Amino acid sequence: MKKQIKRFSPHQTAKVFAILTAIGSLPMFLPIFAMSVFTMPTVDPFGNPLGFPWMMFAGFPVMYLFFSYLSIVIGCWLYNFMFALIGGIEYETTEE
C-alpha cells in the first residue's frame, strides 16, 4: 500500500532534528577540541600571550543547534507548500 506524507509540523520536526544534530556534532567537536588544546600556540608572532578560544568551542554546539533548527523549519515550510503542487514523499507499507 503506497502512502504519502502530506504535512510536516515545522516546530516539532525541527526541534527533534536540531537536538539530534547538536548531539551528533559532539563526535566531531570533541577531537577538534582535544587537538586544539594540545596544538594551539601560546603566543602570537609578536610575543603576545594568546588565550584559548573557549567561547568558540562552547558556542559550536549551540550554533549547530540553532542553524539546524532554522534550516529544518524552512525545509518543512517548503515541503508543505510544494506538497500541493507536486505531491509528497511516497513510501510503501505492508500488513503483517
Contacts in CASP RR format, 6 or more apart in sequence:
PFRMAT RR
TARGET T0000
AUTHOR 0000-0000-0000
METHOD contacts of the structure
MODEL  1
MKKQIKRFSPHQTAKVFAILTAIGSLPMFLPIFAMSVFTMPTVDPFGNPL
GFPWMMFAGFPVMYLFFSYLSIVIGCWLYNFMFALIGGIEYETTEE
1 92 0 8 1.000
1 93 0 8 1.000
1 94 0 8 1.000
1 95 0 8 1.000
2 90 0 8 1.000
2 91 0 8 1.000
2 92 0 8 1.000
3 90 0 8 1.000
3 91 0 8 1.000
3 92 0 8 1.000
3 93 0 8 1.000
4 87 0 8 1.000
4 88 0 8 1.000
4 89 0 8 1.000
4 90 0 8 1.000
4 91 0 8 1.000
5 88 0 8 1.000
5 89 0 8 1.000
5 91 0 8 1.000
6 83 0 8 1.000
6 88 0 8 1.000
7 80 0 8 1.000
7 83 0 8 1.000
8 76 0 8 1.000
8 79 0 8 1.000
8 80 0 8 1.000
9 76 0 8 1.000
10 72 0 8 1.000
10 73 0 8 1.000
10 75 0 8 1.000
10 76 0 8 1.000
10 77 0 8 1.000
10 80 0 8 1.000
11 73 0 8 1.000
13 72 0 8 1.000
13 76 0 8 1.000
14 68 0 8 1.000
14 69 0 8 1.000
14 70 0 8 1.000
14 72 0 8 1.000
14 73 0 8 1.000
14 76 0 8 1.000
15 69 0 8 1.000
17 68 0 8 1.000
17 69 0 8 1.000
17 72 0 8 1.000
18 65 0 8 1.000
18 66 0 8 1.000
18 68 0 8 1.000
18 69 0 8 1.000
18 72 0 8 1.000
19 65 0 8 1.000
21 64 0 8 1.000
21 65 0 8 1.000
21 68 0 8 1.000
22 61 0 8 1.000
22 62 0 8 1.000
22 64 0 8 1.000
22 65 0 8 1.000
22 68 0 8 1.000
25 60 0 8 1.000
25 61 0 8 1.000
25 64 0 8 1.000
26 61 0 8 1.000
29 57 0 8 1.000
29 60 0 8 1.000
29 61 0 8 1.000
33 57 0 8 1.000
36 52 0 8 1.000
36 53 0 8 1.000
36 57 0 8 1.000
37 52 0 8 1.000
40 50 0 8 1.000
40 52 0 8 1.000
41 50 0 8 1.000
42 49 0 8 1.000
42 50 0 8 1.000
43 49 0 8 1.000
43 50 0 8 1.000
44 50 0 8 1.000
79 88 0 8 1.000
82 88 0 8 1.000
END
